[in-house]
Amino acid sequence: MNGADGMIWDPGIYGRFRGLRLRPALDLLRSLPSLPEGPVVDLGCGAGAVSEALRATLGKDRQLVGVDASAEMLADARGRNDDLVQADIATWQPETPPALIFSNAALQWLGDHEVLLPRLAATLTPGGVLAVQMPHQNDAPSHRTWLHLAHQLFGVEPDDVPGILEPAAYHHILAPLGEVQLWETTYFQVLAPSDDGHPVRRFTEATFARPLLRSLDPERRAALIAACDAAMAGAYPASEDGSVLFPFQRLFFTVRV
C-alpha cells in the first residue's frame, strides 16, 4: 500500500478479505510472459501477501524486493522478502534494473499514469516485464454509493479517491513501450455474513473509502457508514444465510519491454 496520504494502513483490517484480494494477484502471476534474469520487485507490497506465490512461481534464486510506503505494512511483511524498501511508490527508483515489477492493487492510488507507467517500464532490464492489476469498480454501487452519500449528506466531494483510466487509454500508453497484454475480469465473490454491517461496506471501507472516511469527523463518519450499510443492502441483497454475492471488476495488463 502506498500510504502517500499519510493515513496508517492497518494490516488486520485490510486482511479481513485476504483470500479474495489475493486471487487476482495469482491470476496476474499465472499470466506473466517469460522473464530475463534479474530481481523481482513487488511494488506496493503491503504486508507481503503475494511474496510466497512470487517465490514459488519465479524461483527462490531471484532477489525479491518489497516496496511500500507504510511502515505498518512493511513490519508485517518482514521475513517474506529478501529486501524491504520504505518509499513512495510514485517516485521510487530501483537500484538494479528489475526483471519484473509486479504491482497488485496499488497503482490506482496514484495519478498521472501517462507518466508513471512509461517511467516504471524504463527502469526494467531489457526483456523485463511490468505487470499490474487494479480494481476497475468505481462505477459500481459498491464504490459509487460512498461518494453519492457523502455528497448528499455532507456536501463532501473528496479529490483523492482511487481510480483508473479506461482500458483503451492504457493500451494507448503501453503499446509504444513493448509487447502488451490487457484484459479485465469480473470476480463473483461470496462475502460471508457480518455482525458488523453489510459485507460489501466492510470490504470497501478498508480500501476505496479510506480517504473519504479520513476526511470526516467521528460523528459524520458513523452517519455515513450507517447510510452506506442501508444502501448496500438494497444494491447487494443478502442470501438467507446472510452472505452476499459481490461482483468485482479488475483490470490487468503486462508489458514486456
Stockholm file with secondary structure:
# STOCKHOLM 1.0

chainA/1-257         MNGADGMIWDPGIYGRFRGLRLRPALDLLRSLPSLPEGPVVDLGCGAGAVSEALRATLGKDRQLVGVDASAEMLADARGRNDDLVQADIATWQPETPPALIFSNAALQWLGDHEVLLPRLAATLTPGGVLAVQMPHQNDAPSHRTWLHLAHQLFGVEPDDVPGILEPAAYHHILAPLGEVQLWETTYFQVLAPSDDGHPVRRFTEATFARPLLRSLDPERRAALIAACDAAMAGAYPASEDGSVLFPFQRLFFTVRV
#=GR chainA/1-257 SS CCCTTSCCCCHHHHGGGHHHHHHHHHHHHHTCCCCCSSCEEEETCTTTTTHHHHHHHHCTTSCEEEEESCHHHHHHHTTSSSEEEECCTTTCCCSSCCSEEEEESCGGGCCCHHHHHHHHHHTSCTTCEEEEEEECCTTSHHHHHHHHHHHHHHCCCCSCCCCCCCHHHHHHHHGGGSEEEEEEEEEEEEECCCSSSCHHHHHHHTTTTHHHHHTSCHHHHHHHHHHHHHHHHHHSCBCTTSCEEEEEEEEEEEEEC
#=GC SS_cons         CCCTTSCCCCHHHHGGGHHHHHHHHHHHHHTCCCCCSSCEEEETCTTTTTHHHHHHHHCTTSCEEEEESCHHHHHHHTTSSSEEEECCTTTCCCSSCCSEEEEESCGGGCCCHHHHHHHHHHTSCTTCEEEEEEECCTTSHHHHHHHHHHHHHHCCCCSCCCCCCCHHHHHHHHGGGSEEEEEEEEEEEEECCCSSSCHHHHHHHTTTTHHHHHTSCHHHHHHHHHHHHHHHHHHSCBCTTSCEEEEEEEEEEEEEC
//
